[in-house]
Amino acid sequence: MQWLWLVDPDLQILEVYRPLDGHWLLERTWQNDDIVSAPPFDAISMNLSDLWLPQD
């Protein structure tokens, strides 16, 4: 596995990790309604808020 995405819908955060020397290195964090372009899908962009349920 070359990339790991951790999505936390409660905190509305996406963290992207890559392996380095036997450990996972945090590459970047996005939150709320950030525009995401992240490996391995960095050829496209998405609005992170599309993943979250609407707020009441």
C-alpha positions in Angstrom: 0.0 0.0 0.0 1.5 3.4 -1.0 -1.1 5.8 0.5 -3.4 5.7 3.5 -6.4 8.1 3.9 -8.0 8.5 7.3 -11.3 10.2 7.3 -13.0 11.4 10.5 -16.5 12.6 9.7 -17.1 13.8 13.3 -14.1 16.2 13.2 -14.5 16.7 9.4 -10.9 15.9 8.8 -9.0 14.0 6.1 -5.4 12.9 6.8 -3.2 11.4 4.0 -0.2 9.3 5.0 2.6 7.6 3.0 5.0 4.9 4.2 8.6 5.9 5.0 11.2 3.7 6.6 8.6 1.3 8.1 6.4 4.0 9.5 3.5 6.1 8.2 4.4 9.8 7.5 1.6 12.3 7.6 1.7 14.1 4.3 -1.1 16.6 4.8 -4.4 17.3 6.6 -7.5 18.8 5.1 -10.6 19.9 7.0 -14.2 21.1 6.7 -14.7 22.4 3.2 -11.1 22.4 1.9 -10.5 21.6 -1.7 -8.6 18.3 -1.8 -6.2 17.1 -4.4 -4.3 14.2 -2.8 -2.3 11.2 -3.9 -3.0 8.8 -5.5 -6.0 10.8 -6.9 -4.2 14.1 -7.2 -5.2 14.4 -10.9 -8.7 15.4 -9.6 -9.9 17.8 -7.0 -12.9 17.5 -4.7 -14.6 19.6 -2.0 -14.1 17.8 1.3 -17.5 19.0 2.5 -19.1 16.6 -0.1 -18.2 13.8 2.3 -20.0 15.3 5.4 -23.7 15.0 6.3 -25.5 18.3 6.3 -25.4 20.1 9.6 -28.7 20.8 11.4 
